[in-house]
């Protein structure tokens, strides 16, 4: 993969800059424990995922949509018998997730510091505007980024719109992220470059089971590996 023409490097946020997915997995486990009088854990997880997928187009991505799905699932799984106390616990769970500390991935700050000396860096992420802005401020990484883009979803159209806004060609744009589905495949489709750095766990909705083979694609294990490529 030749990266000599790259001018802009875009980074996903959640599980690329800082840890995020583990918050959701922990919350799902806690939810199914609260639901143990109504549904077994395996069925709870399966039906909860279906609930999230049903609501995705309505609520979008992020913690607040997730908690709305938990509350709706609690009412459905219990056939309306869930207690007010459990609903309160779910609301408190959401607040806890929103207030959680931002844990940077190992080496990412040093990688951004080096790359920002040569390239324009941008952050491109899905999710709730307020929550993502809050996490960026908490992270201390904001000074490294030339531009911040928070979108409802990552599609080829959204990436082309961003590339045009940044006044570069697709061949001058590189996207780095942990999700093949959101961060890599749409970027390759529009003629840009993609680097996939997997996180230790991936949300089922973001999984891609087929291997990616493309001349503008590279799989890495750590952000520091980018420094020898660029």
N, C-alpha and C positions, 0 to 999 in steps of 0.2 A: 504494500500500500504506500503510494507516494503522497506525501503531505506537504510538499514544498510550496504549494499555492495557498495554503490555509491562511486566512486573515482573522477569522472569528472562531472561537471555540465556545460552544454552548454546553452547559452542565445542567443535568437534571438535579433536583434538590434532594427529595426523600430517598434515602438509602444509596445516594451517590455522594452527597456532601455530608449528610448526617443520618443517624439511625432513625427509623420511623416504623417499619413494618412490625417490629417486635411489640410495639405498643398495641397494635391492632390484634395481633395473635393472643397476647395476654388478656386483652379485653374480651375477646371471644370465649376464651376458656373461663373467665370469671362469669360471663353471662350464662354459659351453659351450666355452671355450678348453681347459679341462682334459679335456673329453670329445672333443676333436678327432680322436683316434685311433679313436673308436668311432662317431661320428655327426656329420653336418654341422651347421653353426650354425643354419640355418633350422629343420631338423627337431628339433634339440635344444630350441630355444625353444618350438616348438609342443607337443612332448611333455612338456616340463617344466611348462608351464601346465596341461596336462591332468592331470598328476600332482598339482599343487597343488590343483586343483579336486576331485579324487578324495579328497584327504586333508582338505579344509577342514572337513567335518562331524566328522571324527575328532579333528583336532589343533587346530582353531581358527585364529585370526589371530596374526601376530607373527613375530619372528625365529627363535625356537626351532622352531616348526612348519615354517617355511620351510627351515631347515637339515636337518630330518628328511626333508623331501621331496627335497632335493638328494641326500642320501645314498641314499635309496631309488631315485631316478632314476639315479644313477651305477651302482648295482648292476644295474638293469634294462637300461639302455642298453648296458652293457658285457657283459651276460649273465654277470655274476658275476666278470669278469676284471679289474675295476678294482683298482688297487694300494692297499695300506694307506697308502702315502704320499699318494695323492690323497684318500683318506678323511680323513686327518689334516689336509690342507689345507682341506677343507670344514669341519671342526670349527673350525679356526683362523679361517676366514672368518666363521663365526658369532660367535666371540668378538670379532673385530674390529668387526663390526656392532654388537654389544651395547655395546662400549666407545667407539663413535664419538662425537665431540663433538656437542652439540645446537646446531644452527644456526637461530636464530629467523628467521622471515619478516620482511621489512622492514616496520617501522612497527607491528608487532603489539603490542609492549610499550607504546608510547605510546597505542595505541587502547584496550587493556585498562585502562590507568591512568585514562583519561578516563571510560570507560563504567562502571567500578567505583564512581565517585562517585555515580551515579544508580541503578544497577541491581544486583541480585544476579547475579553471574557464576558459572557452573558449567562444568566441563570434562566432556565426555561422549565417551568413546573406546572403540574395540574394541582387543583385543589382550591380550598377556600382562601380568598384574597387576604383577609385579616390574619388568619392563622399562618399562612406562608410568609407574610411580611414580618409577623412577630418572630417566627423561627429564624428568619434571616438576620434580624437585628440581634437576637440572642446568640447567634452563632459567631458573630464577630467577623464574618466573611464578606460583608457588604462592600467594603472598600475595594475589593478585588474585581468587582463587576461593573462593566460599562453600562449594562442595561439589564433590567429585570422584566421577565415576561411570565405572567401567571394566567393560565388559560383553563377553560372548562374541560378541554380534551386536547390530545396531541394527534393531529391529523396531518396528512400531506399539505392540505390547504393552509393550515395554521403555520406550518413550517415555512412554506413559500411566502406567506404574508410577512413573517418575521425576517426572513432573508432579504426580502425587498426593502423592508424598513431599515435594515442595517446597511443597505446600499452595497451589498456584495453579491457575487454569483454563487449558485449552489456548490460549484467546485471549490469555492473558497470558505465553505462552512463545514465545521466538524461538530457533531453532537456526541456527548459522552453521557452514558447513563446505565442504570442497572436493569432496565426493562427492554427486552428486545421488541416487544409489542408496541410500546409507546415511544421509546427513545431512539430506536435503531431502524426498524423496518419502514416507517413513514419517511425518514430522512433519506434512506437509500432510494426510495421510490422517486424522490424529487431530484436526485442526482448529486446529493451531498454525501459527506463521509460520516461514518458512525463507529464509535469505539464502545464496546460493551464491557462493563466491569461488574460482574454479578455480585449481588449481596448474598449473604448466607441463607436467606429465605426469601421466597417470592410469593406474592399474593396469587392465588389460583387464576384470577381474572387476567393477570399479566403474563401468564406462562405461554411460551412458544415451544412446541415439542420438536419441531423440525429444525435441523442444523442450518445455520445461515452461511451460505457460500457466496461471496460477492467481492469484487476487487476493491471496493471502497469500505470494506468492513474489517475490523480487527477486534479480537477477543483478548483482553488483558485481565490480570488478577488483582492489580493494585494501581492506584493513580500515579504512583511514582514511576511506573514503567513508561508513562507517556513522555517523560523528560528525555528519554533516549530516542524517541521517535520524532520529536518535534524540535 
